[in-house]
């Protein structure tokens, strides 16, 4: 489970490890808040707890309640394998006092991975871009190997789309807005290198265009879904 606590200009995120993830997915729907004003959302085996600054002192009680819930469901919340991160609003000019860890036994970290995306404490995704380009470079090497073994151009483009482009654009609506000009330049440079090596033709869109297309596809699915809450 992952717990996210918002504190005005600061955000504290708890990533909490439960002993049996599969059972947690089934049973987590009866886990509820104990303090009004907080918000809890759940996705797969992740649970996000959002707490405003006025409720920051409720973090301990929420975690303890989750431990009681885990024990009642024959699970165990492992604090030693859990982590905490304090997020600070980007480009914030005010001097902020970082609070001490709110929950004992949970380590504070400088970056955290949530649903496949790595964020630093100031909402920077540069580390995510680093990891993403490393993985895609490995895929590019595999494509190069296929090219040397005579795979035709049209098949190379299919492999590039499936193994590289789709990986680059995964969850971009969630993290692309946090990229810097340097991050976007590196991503564009990687795509241009794919064209230069002949793994794709010159029609391969820029990374900005790919992200815009992904946003439009997501928006289209939302407005055309009869089950979406909007």
C-alpha positions in Angstrom: 0.0 0.0 0.0 1.1 3.6 -0.6 0.0 6.4 1.6 0.1 10.0 0.4 -0.1 12.9 2.9 -0.5 16.4 1.6 0.9 19.3 3.7 0.1 22.6 2.1 3.3 23.5 0.3 4.8 20.1 1.3 3.5 16.7 0.5 4.5 13.6 2.5 4.1 10.3 0.8 4.1 6.9 2.6 4.8 3.8 0.7 3.8 1.0 3.0 4.7 -2.7 2.4 2.0 -5.3 3.2 3.0 -9.0 3.6 0.6 -10.5 1.0 0.0 -8.2 -2.0 -2.6 -10.5 -3.6 -4.8 -10.7 -0.5 -4.4 -6.9 -0.1 -5.9 -6.3 -3.5 -9.0 -8.4 -2.6 -9.5 -7.1 1.0 -8.4 -3.4 0.7 -11.9 -2.2 -0.2 -13.0 -2.3 3.4 -10.1 -0.2 4.6 -11.5 3.3 5.5 -10.2 6.5 7.1 -10.5 7.3 10.8 -10.0 11.1 10.5 -12.4 13.5 8.6 -10.8 15.8 6.1 -8.4 13.1 4.8 -8.9 11.4 1.5 -8.0 7.8 0.5 -7.9 6.5 -3.0 -7.0 2.9 -4.1 -5.5 1.5 -7.3 -4.5 -2.1 -7.7 -2.3 -2.9 -4.7 -1.6 0.8 -3.9 -3.6 2.8 -1.4 -3.1 6.6 -1.3 -3.9 8.6 1.8 -4.1 12.4 1.3 -4.0 14.6 4.4 -4.0 18.4 4.5 -1.7 20.4 6.7 -4.4 20.8 9.3 -4.5 17.0 9.7 -0.8 16.2 9.6 -0.9 15.0 13.2 -3.4 12.3 12.1 -0.7 10.4 10.1 0.2 8.2 13.0 -3.4 7.3 13.8 -4.1 6.5 10.1 -1.1 4.2 9.9 -1.9 2.5 13.2 -5.5 2.0 11.9 -4.1 0.4 8.8 -1.9 -1.9 10.9 -5.0 -3.0 12.9 -6.9 -3.6 9.6 -4.0 -5.6 8.3 -3.9 -7.8 11.4 -7.6 -8.3 11.3 -7.2 -9.6 7.7 -4.3 -11.9 8.6 -1.8 -9.5 6.9 1.2 -7.6 8.3 2.2 -4.0 7.6 6.0 -4.0 7.5 7.3 -0.6 8.6 10.9 -1.6 8.0 10.1 -2.0 4.2 8.0 1.1 4.1 9.2 4.6 3.1 8.3 8.2 3.4 9.1 11.2 1.1 8.4 14.9 1.7 7.5 16.7 -1.5 8.1 20.4 -1.8 6.3 22.5 -4.4 8.6 23.4 -7.4 9.9 26.9 -7.7 8.6 27.7 -4.2 10.4 30.9 -2.9 9.1 30.6 0.7 11.3 29.2 3.3 9.8 26.0 4.5 10.5 24.0 7.6 10.6 20.3 6.7 8.8 18.4 9.5 10.4 15.4 11.1 9.1 11.9 10.1 5.5 11.7 11.2 5.4 7.9 11.7 8.2 6.1 13.6 9.9 3.2 11.9 9.2 4.4 8.4 12.3 5.6 6.5 12.3 9.0 4.7 13.7 8.9 1.1 14.5 11.5 -1.6 12.7 9.9 -4.5 9.9 7.3 -4.8 8.4 5.2 -7.6 4.6 5.2 -7.9 2.8 3.3 -10.6 6.0 3.1 -12.7 6.9 6.8 -12.5 9.8 8.0 -10.3 9.4 11.4 -8.7 12.0 13.4 -6.7 11.0 15.4 -3.6 10.5 18.6 -5.7 8.4 16.8 -8.3 11.3 16.5 -10.7 11.1 13.5 -13.1 14.7 13.7 -14.3 15.5 10.5 -12.6 12.5 8.9 -14.3 13.8 10.1 -17.6 17.3 8.7 -16.8 15.8 5.3 -16.1 13.5 5.5 -19.1 16.3 6.3 -21.6 18.5 3.5 -20.1 15.8 1.0 -20.7 15.0 2.3 -24.2 18.7 2.3 -25.1 18.8 -1.4 -24.3 15.7 -1.9 -26.6 17.5 0.1 -29.3 20.4 -2.3 -29.1 18.1 -5.2 -29.5 16.6 -3.5 -32.6 20.1 -3.0 -34.0 20.8 -6.7 -33.5 17.6 -7.5 -35.4 18.6 -5.1 -38.2 22.0 -6.8 -38.6 20.1 -10.1 -38.9 18.2 -8.8 -41.9 14.8 -7.8 -40.3 13.1 -5.6 -43.0 12.5 -1.9 -42.4 8.7 -2.1 -41.9 9.2 -4.8 -39.2 11.8 -2.7 -37.5 9.4 0.2 -37.2 6.8 -2.1 -35.7 9.4 -3.3 -33.1 10.4 0.3 -32.4 6.8 1.4 -31.8 6.2 -1.6 -29.5 9.5 -1.7 -27.6 10.5 2.0 -27.5 7.8 4.5 -28.4 5.2 2.9 -26.3 7.6 2.7 -23.4 8.5 6.4 -23.7 4.9 7.5 -23.8 3.7 5.2 -20.9 1.8 7.4 -18.4 3.1 10.6 -20.0 -0.1 12.5 -19.0 0.9 12.0 -15.4 4.6 13.1 -15.6 5.3 15.0 -18.9 4.2 18.3 -17.3 7.0 18.0 -14.7 9.7 17.7 -17.3 12.3 20.4 -17.9 13.5 21.7 -21.3 16.6 19.6 -20.7 14.5 16.4 -20.1 12.5 17.0 -23.3 15.6 17.7 -25.3 17.2 14.4 -24.2 14.0 12.5 -25.1 13.8 14.2 -28.5 17.5 13.5 -29.2 16.8 9.8 -28.5 14.0 9.7 -31.0 16.2 11.5 -33.6 18.9 8.9 -33.1 16.4 6.2 -33.9 15.7 7.9 -37.2 19.4 8.5 -37.9 20.2 4.8 -37.5 17.4 3.9 -39.9 15.1 2.1 -37.5 12.3 4.5 -38.4 11.6 7.0 -41.2 11.6 10.7 -40.9 7.9 10.8 -40.2 8.5 9.7 -36.5 6.9 12.5 -34.5 8.8 14.6 -31.9 8.3 13.6 -28.2 6.1 16.7 -27.7 3.8 15.5 -30.5 3.7 12.0 -29.1 2.7 13.3 -25.7 0.0 15.6 -27.3 -1.4 12.6 -29.2 -1.4 10.5 -26.0 -3.2 13.3 -24.1 -5.9 13.5 -26.9 -6.4 9.8 -26.8 -6.9 9.8 -23.1 -9.2 12.7 -23.3 -11.2 11.0 -26.1 -11.6 7.9 -24.0 -12.8 9.9 -21.0 -15.5 11.9 -22.9 -16.7 8.8 -24.8 -16.9 6.6 -21.7 -20.4 6.2 -20.4 -19.0 4.9 -17.1 -16.6 7.8 -16.4 -17.6 10.0 -13.5 -17.1 13.2 -15.7 
